[in-house]
Amino acid sequence: MNKFGNLIRAKREAREMLLRHLSAELDIDTAQMSKIERGERTAKREHVHHLIKIFKLNKTEAIALWLADQVYAVVADENEALQALIVAEKEVKYQKKLTN
């Protein structure tokens, strides 16, 4: 799964922006940015926020894709992945109720 990296690549290509130019904007090397786009590496949260600004992305949607990629990486090969996600969803909803 590489929803966030695919989004960034699509936005970069739509702007006809070179990978090295985007890398320079984030102050990371081109190889690292390429790995983020291919889903071989996870972007740091600070880079995600910078990418949201650069491409004028919907913050909620972009962060959700980034988080989803991370969650998937953790549970992808687990037989109990779906069950674990259901439990986690219930916990997130419960904790949100407590803070509201």
C-alpha positions in Angstrom: 0.0 0.0 0.0 1.4 3.4 -0.9 -1.5 5.8 -1.0 0.4 8.9 0.3 3.4 8.4 -1.9 1.2 7.9 -5.0 -0.6 11.1 -4.2 2.6 13.1 -3.9 4.0 11.7 -7.1 0.8 12.5 -9.0 0.8 16.1 -7.6 4.4 16.5 -8.4 4.1 15.2 -11.9 0.9 17.3 -12.5 3.0 20.4 -11.7 5.8 19.0 -13.9 8.1 19.4 -10.9 11.3 17.5 -10.9 12.0 15.1 -8.0 15.2 16.9 -7.2 13.3 20.2 -6.9 10.8 18.7 -4.5 13.6 17.1 -2.5 15.3 20.5 -2.2 12.1 22.1 -0.9 12.0 19.4 1.9 15.8 19.6 2.5 16.2 15.8 1.9 18.1 14.0 -0.8 16.5 12.9 -4.0 16.9 9.2 -3.3 15.0 9.5 -0.1 12.1 11.4 -1.8 12.0 8.8 -4.5 11.7 6.1 -1.9 8.8 8.0 -0.2 7.0 8.2 -3.5 7.5 4.5 -4.1 6.4 3.6 -0.6 9.8 2.2 0.3 10.2 4.8 3.1 7.7 6.7 5.2 7.8 10.5 5.1 8.4 12.2 8.4 5.4 14.1 9.9 7.2 17.4 9.3 7.6 16.5 5.6 4.0 15.6 5.4 3.0 19.0 6.6 5.4 20.7 4.2 4.0 18.6 1.3 0.5 19.6 2.3 1.5 23.3 2.0 3.4 22.8 -1.3 0.6 21.0 -3.1 -2.3 22.7 -1.2 -3.6 19.3 -0.2 -6.6 18.7 2.1 -4.8 18.3 5.4 -7.2 15.7 6.9 -7.2 13.5 3.8 -3.4 13.7 3.3 -2.6 12.9 6.9 -5.2 10.0 6.9 -3.4 8.5 3.8 0.0 8.9 5.5 -1.3 7.2 8.7 -3.1 4.5 6.7 0.2 3.6 5.0 1.9 3.3 8.3 -0.8 1.2 9.9 -0.9 -1.1 6.9 2.8 -1.6 7.0 2.5 -2.8 10.6 -0.4 -5.2 10.1 -0.1 -6.3 6.5 1.2 -9.8 7.1 -0.8 -10.5 10.2 -3.6 -13.0 10.1 -5.4 -11.1 12.8 -5.0 -7.7 11.0 -8.7 -7.0 10.5 -9.6 -8.0 14.0 -6.8 -5.7 15.4 -8.0 -2.8 13.2 -11.5 -3.2 14.6 -10.2 -3.1 18.1 -8.1 -0.1 17.4 -11.0 1.7 15.8 -13.2 1.1 18.8 -10.4 2.4 21.1 -9.9 5.6 18.9 -13.7 6.3 19.1 -13.7 5.7 22.8 -10.8 8.0 23.4 -12.3 10.7 21.2 -15.5 10.6 23.3 -13.4 11.1 26.5 -11.7 14.2 25.1 -14.9 15.8 23.7 
